[in-house]
Amino acid sequence: MKRSIYLSLTPLPEARERVLASIPTLELAKHETLPAEEAEGRVMAEAVFARRSIPHYAAAAMDGVAVNAKVTFGASDASPVTLKIGETAFWVNTGAPMPTGTNAVIMVEQLLKKTPDTFEIRTAAHPWQHVRPVGEDTIKGDLLLVSNQVIRPPDIALLLNAGVFSVRVKPRPRVAILPTGSELVPPESSPRPGEILETNSRMIAAYARDDGALPSILPPCRDEREELVHALEAAAKDYDILFILSGSSAGAKDFTRTILEELGEILIHGIAMMPGKPALYGIVHRKPVFGIPGYPTSAALFYEEIIRPFIGEITGLPLPAPSTLEAIPFRKIPSKLGQEEFIRVRLGKVGDSWIAVPLARGAGILKGLSEADGILRIPMDSEGVSDTAPVPVRLRKPKSTLEGQLIFIGSHDLSLDRIEVLMAAGATGVSLAIGAVGSLGGLFALKGGKTHLTAIHLLDPETQTYNLPYVQKYLSGRAVRIVHLLKRTQGLMVRKGNPKGIKTIRDLARDDVQFVNRQRGAGTRVLLDFFLERENISPEAVSGYLNEVATHAMVAAEIQGGMADCGLGIQAAAEALDLDFIPLAREPYDLVIPDELYGDRRIRVLLDIIRSTPFREAMAALGGYDPSESGTEKTL
């Protein structure tokens, strides 16, 4: 099978414009008539007018007596007016029709009783006092709602009161979601190597429901051309919009483009955006067909940037107004010319500046999109952004929730997850935005004012002590506090059963041992280099020394997945992925907090948590941790 190629990449704004411009040529769902009481959240297709007045009769607005205002004129303290029930005054309750000949209501509390059926008043009533006249709210024939107006709960009450019992609304398009790929298996299954959990359809269906469409997930199609043709033809008859998941790229089994060329026309194949480049848009039998990329982040961003505005045009539902803020990237972010790139970031305010911490950039990294606070867009004519000037970030979460977020750049540890869990469980309004850059990277971020705090575990080879020498060296002149978080065990992680028989650091120099390392500046990397130097082993002798990952969990995952035989890391990460562990060292893992932030409410929340019994119990339950002194301050 010949591979499809991208003849050209369409700039994102042009792609969006081209898709929206195609709407008049399409055969889409028509407007529908609904009972007014079932139309909440729908969009009016035409204006509607009142068929009766509200209220439709003159009604008492207070409990009291109805009178003709003329009989009360002249009432005063010196000259009270007497009213007789049944003759000049008539009892009424709120909402009751006004008796014939009356035009005002006197409240009960203003009546002075003389006899069982006579009362005095000492203040005159004016015409229409405490009376709702006919049409006070709405007069028959008044405009109620206009086209393109979203129907809200009060609108339903207005319509019904005004005698409008059905309304014409814009359609909710029926959307067919067709997953493709012989490798797909249901998300509930236990996938074998090479099998991919089919979850994109659920994500895209949730997006479509949120945007007012009616999605249906069709059975997955195998990578068989005729099967896909049959499924596409059938869907085009029964649905208004078609989503084909995967198959829009340039692989040998990506049939979507060639099939659309034969059955209809292609308007876009390839968009100058990253992630999302392999996206496709075409028309078959006057029905719009979107080829959605297979990587989840690509799929999500393509939907948000292209499909959401398209569906919004059909349903009439307004798109949420984007909320932005200016943030300084924690580090430089390079980018490729010719493609608009969407960088997922975490956000926090350090001093007077918002700081953006980039998350993993891969198109297949779904967690990054889930936890992203915002999207930093790099224009297609730019090679990246600097770490010195603020840039616009489009928010994915309310700014109010981000005010309580702590930027935490430094060495990563599993304890940080437990802290976040306890922060959320306690409804503290505080959370962590973590950038795992290693201990040295954390110290430099703290020095540059780009993090609220950091965590380090750095062994000084000369003094054989941890952390303090590095703080004194890199933060000289900066007033900081060192707070002990916990002690943890570092060692060699190996596959279950230790098939390579690895026992000591010396085994890393063996030709048959593949190692996975931490990034430069990580405390674990510093510890490894200390061990290698002590054993007179050159880094070049370690196969995989330059194979770097950012966290202990990633080291464990590389070993479990068969990409490496061994790595240096903490015991808890090894146990989490059922690896064997060879302990080598016990080290302190400490927090470094600027003195000026030590009294910050967010920092106090964090300190209260790490000193709490629930935190200590949670960490003690994990392997290789000693949290008995967590929260104690160390002397500089």
Secondary structure, 3 states (H helix, E strand, C coil): CCCCCCCCCECHHHHHHHHHHCHHHCCCCCCEEEEHHHCCCCEECCCEECCCCECCCCEECCCEEEECHHHHCCCCCCCCEEEEECCCEEEECCCCECCCCCCEEEEHHHCEEEECCEEEECCCCCCCCCEECCCCCECCCCEEECCCCECCHHHHHHHHHCCCCEEEECCCCEEEEEEECCCEECCCCCCCCCCEECCHHHHHHHHHHHCCCEEEECCCECCCHHHHHHHHHHHHHHCCEEEEECCCCCCCCCCHHHHHHHHEEEEEECECEECCCCCEEEEECCEEEEEECCCHHHHHHHHHHHHHHHHHHHHCCCCCCCCEEEEEECCCEECCCCCEEEEEEEEEEECCEEEEEECCCCCCCHHHHHHCCEEEEECCCCCEECCCCCEEEEECCCHHHHCCEEEEEECCCCHHHHHHHHHHHCCCCCEEEEEECCHHHHHHHHHCCCCCEEEECCEECCCCEECHHHHHHHCCCCCEEEEEEEEEEEEEEECCCCCCCCCCHHHHHCCCCCEEEECCCCHHHHHHHHHHHHCCCCHHHCCCCCCEECCHHHHHHHHHCCCCCEEEEEHHHHHHCCCEEEEEEEEEEEEEEEHHHCCCHHHHHHHHHHCCHHHHHHHHCCCCEECCCCCCEECC
